[in-house]
C-alpha cells in the first residue's frame, strides 16, 4: 500500500491493516504518528505507573 493510501484510511481501518500486515513498517509508523498526536495521551511502562494513572483519572471524574 502506498503512503498516500494510508492517509485515506480511518484510524480503525489503519489499525486493522497494521494487524493484518505486520511486515508493513511504513503503515505501522504512520499509525504510531497518529497515536502520538492524540491529545491527553499517557504513556506508561510499568504496572505501577498504570495503576497511578488510573487512580488519577478515577479521582478526577
Phi, psi and omega in degrees: 000137180279160182302323180295329178292329179300321184290342179275345182276149171287167179301315181292323176296318179295319178301314179296319178300315181297321178298320183279341183229065184297342179280349182275088184297323180296318179295318179298315180296322177295319178298317178299321178300318178296314181296319182291337182276352183291138178289154179062023179289135178236132178247126177236149181239356178226161177297326179295317178297321178297314180299317178298315181295319178296319179297320177299314183292323178293318181293329183273354181264000000 
